[in-house]
Structure formats: C-alpha cells, structure tokens
C-alpha cells in the first residue's frame, strides 16, 4: 500500500486502482471489478494512482 508522507507526495504506488478523467472530475476505479470508488471534484488527479488511457475505456 502506498504511504502518505505529508509532504505532497506518496511513497510507492497505489495497487489495484486506476483513475480516469470524467466530466465531473477524476474518478478512482477498482481494477478487479471496474467499480468506481471515489470522485474528486477539484479537477486534480489522485496522487500515486495509475491513469487509464481513453482507448482502454469501454
């Protein structure tokens, strides 16, 4: 699991998660089930979470 350092970055990657940009904001998704877990509304992506490419989306 990735660890927060308190200095604006993470140590390590967040596993079994990916993120995709939606019209509402960045959405975090579970890699196994494809289920959306969380959405950020500030326009910034999640830290340390792998980004999905647009061609991967179904």
Buried (B, 14 or more C-beta within 10 A) or exposed (E): EBEEEEEEEBEEEBEEBBBBEEEEBBBBBEEEEEEEEEEBEEEEBBEBBBEBEEEEEE
